[in-house]
Amino acid sequence: MTHRFKILPRTVIGPSTWDRFVEESSEAWLFHTSRWQAAAGVGMDRSFGLVNENGILRAVVSQRSERIPQIRQAPLRRIYNDRSGLARAAGMAESEKAELDAAAIGAVQHIGRYTGALLVNWEFPTMSPEPEVPLTSVLARSGFGIRSIPAKVVDLTQTEAALWEGYRKGCKSTIRKAQREGVCVTCATVLADVESFSELHAETMRRVGARLPPAGYFLRLWNTLSPAGQCEVLLARLGPGPPIAGIMTMRWKSATYYYAAGSAQAHRNAGGNTLLVHEAILRSRAQGDQTFHLGPTPLREQVDEKTYLVGRFKNQFGGFEVPWRIATLFLWPGLAGAKRAAHLLQALKDKMKREHRPKIGQN
């Protein structure tokens, strides 16, 4: 049987129908919800659903359109999905899945070209209860380049003692040192706490040279999601002073996700950031969650040194490895060649600078 699907924007489907579908789909996560889109969205909402010939919603795709952040010289745009992937209805036959996958990817390409986007950036994290949505072959046939990096997930169905045994030796020592020296963890309850976290995160992002989120971003997330128990901010303090580290987590169904963190440069050796992740894992387990997702932990050769160090920090909490896939499609084919040429030119410039740099001891 051949299935025909109609594309409907999220705004036409409506928030109640959309969110009811997300609740029922085992492939959906918090990032698919209307609440998340309203709180976190930057740029234009390009989310859509796929409805079959009987008018029944069979899948949803959450995505947005924004300027490409790495290209500031020109107003070039991209389509990105904010870690949400494709969420399909439960109990679907394999034949319908295959047709639906192809229809969804075709719709993404059409929307991208129609809105003038130059590329599509999609992330496929492994966070939903049924995480392996087999889109890889469809994406590859459609011209997407696919990169897979490791991510870590902690199994919370273990005993607390078993969780502790899974930590690396240095991680345990840092936690004990922080506790011994009086670092305490509290949960944010007022806006001032979240503002303190935002400042710590901004300090960390500037330190590693990463892009800062828009002003008020974390306040919007916390205000919108925390009343439903879907967002939490934990802060570490050393004595009565201001927080020295913070972590924001997201919760949906039976999983918690390490979303963002920050620490003060002056207190990086206090172990506050390590103690915070430990406490977040224990809190998630106490709430009845089954998994705690630490996010990407890329290999050294896959990313720059600072990003690798962030992943190495997460690795110390143990867990099992899952794939975190990133798919990219250049809707303007010439852009891919131009990007490669720009990278080669920059590498050549850097090499020439190094060769002409005076050696130590020379005038």
C-alpha positions in Angstrom: 0.0 0.0 0.0 1.3 3.4 -0.9 0.8 6.1 1.6 0.3 9.8 0.8 1.3 12.4 3.4 0.3 16.1 3.6 2.6 18.6 5.2 1.1 20.9 7.8 2.9 23.6 9.8 2.9 23.2 13.6 0.9 26.4 13.9 -1.9 24.9 11.8 -1.9 21.6 13.7 -2.2 23.5 17.0 -0.3 23.1 20.3 -2.8 20.7 22.0 -2.8 18.2 19.1 0.9 18.5 18.6 1.8 18.0 22.3 -0.6 15.1 22.7 1.2 13.4 19.8 4.6 14.1 21.4 3.4 12.6 24.7 2.3 9.4 23.0 5.3 9.0 20.6 8.1 6.9 22.1 10.5 8.6 19.6 9.7 12.1 20.9 11.5 14.1 23.5 11.1 17.5 25.3 12.7 19.3 22.3 9.7 18.4 20.2 7.1 20.1 22.5 5.4 23.4 21.8 6.6 24.5 25.3 10.2 24.0 24.4 9.8 25.7 21.0 8.2 28.8 22.7 10.9 29.1 25.3 14.1 28.2 23.4 13.4 29.0 19.8 15.6 31.5 18.0 14.6 32.5 14.5 11.6 31.3 12.5 9.6 28.2 13.5 9.7 25.8 10.5 8.2 22.8 12.4 5.7 20.6 10.6 3.7 17.4 10.9 2.9 14.7 8.3 -0.8 13.8 8.0 -2.0 10.7 6.1 -4.8 10.5 3.7 -7.3 10.0 6.5 -6.2 13.2 8.2 -4.4 11.4 11.0 -1.1 12.9 12.3 1.7 10.3 11.8 4.9 12.2 12.5 6.2 15.6 13.6 9.5 17.4 12.9 10.6 20.3 15.0 13.0 22.7 13.3 13.8 26.4 12.9 15.4 28.7 10.5 18.2 31.2 11.5 21.3 33.0 10.3 24.3 30.7 10.1 26.2 31.8 13.2 29.7 31.0 11.8 29.2 33.3 8.8 28.7 36.9 10.1 29.6 38.7 6.9 26.5 37.8 5.0 22.8 37.1 5.9 23.0 33.4 5.0 20.5 31.1 6.7 20.2 27.5 7.8 17.5 25.0 8.9 18.3 23.3 12.2 16.4 20.9 14.4 17.7 21.6 17.9 18.3 17.9 18.8 14.7 16.8 18.2 15.0 14.4 15.2 11.9 12.8 13.7 9.1 11.5 16.0 6.7 9.0 14.5 3.4 7.5 15.8 3.6 4.2 17.7 2.7 0.9 16.1 3.6 1.9 12.5 4.3 -0.8 9.9 7.7 -0.9 8.4 6.4 0.0 4.9 4.8 3.1 6.2 7.9 4.1 8.2 10.0 3.9 5.0 7.6 6.1 3.1 7.2 8.5 6.0 11.0 8.9 6.4 11.4 9.7 2.8 8.5 12.2 2.9 9.9 13.9 6.0 13.4 14.4 4.5 11.9 15.6 1.3 9.8 18.1 3.2 12.8 19.4 5.1 14.7 19.9 1.8 11.7 21.7 0.2 11.2 24.0 3.2 14.9 24.8 3.2 15.0 25.8 -0.4 11.6 27.6 -0.2 12.8 29.7 2.7 16.2 30.5 1.0 18.3 28.4 3.4 21.8 27.4 2.3 22.2 24.3 4.5 20.4 22.0 6.8 21.9 21.0 10.2 20.2 18.1 12.0 21.2 16.4 15.2 20.0 13.0 16.2 20.7 12.5 19.9 19.9 9.3 21.7 17.6 10.4 24.5 14.0 9.2 23.8 12.8 5.8 25.1 13.0 4.4 21.6 16.0 6.3 20.3 17.1 4.5 17.1 15.1 6.1 14.4 16.7 4.5 11.3 17.0 7.6 9.1 20.7 7.2 8.2 20.2 5.4 4.9 17.4 7.9 3.8 19.6 10.9 4.7 22.6 9.5 2.9 20.5 8.8 -0.3 19.3 12.4 -0.1 22.8 13.8 -0.1 23.3 14.4 3.7 26.8 14.1 5.1 26.5 12.1 8.4 29.0 12.2 11.3 28.7 10.1 14.4 30.3 11.0 17.7 30.1 9.1 21.0 27.8 10.2 23.8 27.4 8.8 27.3 24.3 7.7 29.2 24.2 6.6 32.8 21.9 3.7 33.8 19.9 4.9 36.8 18.3 1.5 37.4 21.5 0.6 39.3 22.0 0.9 43.0 23.6 4.1 44.2 26.7 2.1 45.2 26.9 0.7 41.6 26.7 4.2 40.2 29.5 5.3 42.4 31.7 2.3 41.3 31.2 3.4 37.7 32.9 6.7 38.4 36.6 7.1 37.6 39.0 7.3 40.5 39.8 11.0 40.0 36.1 11.8 39.8 35.5 10.2 43.2 38.5 12.0 44.7 37.2 15.4 43.5 33.7 14.8 44.9 35.1 13.8 48.3 37.4 16.8 48.3 34.6 19.2 47.5 32.4 17.7 50.2 35.2 17.8 52.7 36.0 21.4 52.0 32.4 22.5 52.4 31.1 22.9 48.9 27.3 22.6 49.1 24.7 22.2 46.4 21.3 23.9 46.3 18.4 24.0 43.8 17.5 27.3 42.2 14.2 28.6 43.5 14.2 32.3 42.4 15.2 34.3 39.3 18.3 35.6 41.0 19.6 32.0 41.2 19.1 31.5 37.5 20.7 34.8 36.7 23.8 33.7 38.7 23.9 30.5 36.6 23.6 32.5 33.4 26.6 34.6 34.5 28.7 31.5 35.3 27.8 29.9 31.9 28.7 33.1 30.1 32.0 33.2 31.9 32.7 29.7 30.8 31.7 30.2 27.2 34.0 33.2 26.9 36.8 31.2 28.5 36.5 28.5 25.8 35.7 30.8 22.9 32.2 29.5 22.4 29.1 31.4 21.2 26.9 32.8 24.0 23.1 32.2 24.0 20.8 35.2 23.5 20.2 37.4 26.5 17.6 36.0 28.9 17.8 32.6 27.3 18.2 30.5 30.5 15.6 32.6 32.3 13.0 31.8 29.6 13.8 28.1 29.8 13.5 28.0 33.6 10.4 30.1 33.8 8.6 28.1 31.1 9.8 24.5 32.0 10.5 24.4 35.7 6.8 24.7 36.8 6.2 21.3 35.0 9.3 19.8 36.5 11.1 19.7 33.1 14.0 22.0 34.0 16.2 22.4 37.1 19.2 24.5 37.9 21.6 23.4 40.6 24.2 25.7 42.1 27.4 25.0 44.1 28.6 27.3 46.8 31.7 27.5 48.9 30.6 29.2 52.1 28.2 32.1 52.1 29.4 33.8 48.9 28.0 33.7 45.4 27.8 30.4 43.5 31.0 29.0 42.1 29.4 26.6 39.6 26.1 25.7 38.1 24.3 23.1 36.0 21.0 23.1 34.1 19.2 19.8 33.4 16.2 19.0 31.3 13.7 16.2 32.2 11.2 14.4 30.0 9.4 11.1 30.6 12.0 8.8 32.2 15.2 10.6 31.4 17.2 13.7 32.5 19.7 15.5 30.2 22.8 17.5 31.2 21.9 20.6 29.2 24.3 23.4 30.2 26.9 24.2 32.9 29.3 26.9 34.0 31.9 27.6 36.6 33.9 30.5 38.0 37.6 30.6 36.9 38.7 31.6 40.4 37.2 28.4 41.9 37.7 25.8 39.2 39.8 23.7 41.6 37.1 23.5 44.2 35.4 20.6 42.4 32.0 22.3 42.4 31.2 21.3 38.8 32.0 17.6 39.4 30.0 17.6 42.6 27.1 19.2 40.8 26.9 16.4 38.1 27.1 13.8 40.8 24.2 15.4 42.7 22.2 15.8 39.5 22.6 12.1 38.8 21.4 11.2 42.3 18.5 13.6 42.1 17.4 12.1 38.8 17.6 8.6 40.2 15.6 9.6 43.2 12.9 11.0 41.0 12.5 7.6 39.3 14.2 8.3 36.1 15.8 5.4 34.2 18.6 7.3 32.4 20.8 10.3 32.8 22.2 11.6 29.5 25.5 13.4 29.7 25.5 14.4 26.0 28.4 14.2 23.4 31.8 13.0 24.6 33.7 13.2 21.3 37.1 11.7 20.6 40.2 14.0 20.5 40.6 13.7 16.7 36.9 14.7 16.1 36.9 18.2 17.7 39.0 21.0 18.9 41.0 20.6 22.2 38.6 22.6 24.4 35.5 20.7 23.2 37.4 17.4 23.7 38.2 18.4 27.3 34.4 19.0 28.0 33.7 15.5 26.7 36.5 14.1 28.8 35.0 15.8 31.9 31.7 14.0 31.2 33.4 10.6 30.6 34.5 10.5 34.3 31.0 9.6 35.4 30.9 6.3 33.6 27.9 5.1 31.7 27.5 3.3 28.4 28.2 4.7 25.0 25.6 5.6 22.4 25.8 7.4 19.0 25.1 11.1 18.6 24.7 11.6 14.9 25.0 15.0 13.0 23.6 15.3 9.5 24.4 18.2 7.2 23.1 19.0 3.7 24.2 21.9 1.6 21.2 23.0 -0.4 23.5 25.2 -2.5 26.1 22.6 -3.7 28.7 25.2 -4.4 28.8 26.2 -0.8 30.3 22.9 0.2 33.2 23.4 -2.1 33.6 27.0 -1.0 33.7 25.9 2.6 36.4 23.4 2.0 38.4 25.9 0.1 38.1 28.4 2.9 39.3 25.9 5.4 42.3 25.0 3.3 43.1 28.7 2.8 42.9 29.4 6.6 45.1 26.4 7.3 47.7 27.7 4.8 47.6 31.1 6.5 48.1 29.6 9.9 51.0 27.5 8.7 52.7 30.6 7.2 52.2 32.5 10.5 53.9 29.7 12.4 56.8 29.5 10.0 57.5 33.3 10.3 57.0 33.5 14.0 60.3 34.4 15.8 61.7 31.6 17.8 62.2 31.9 21.5 65.4 33.7 22.2 65.4 35.5 18.9 65.0 39.3 18.5 
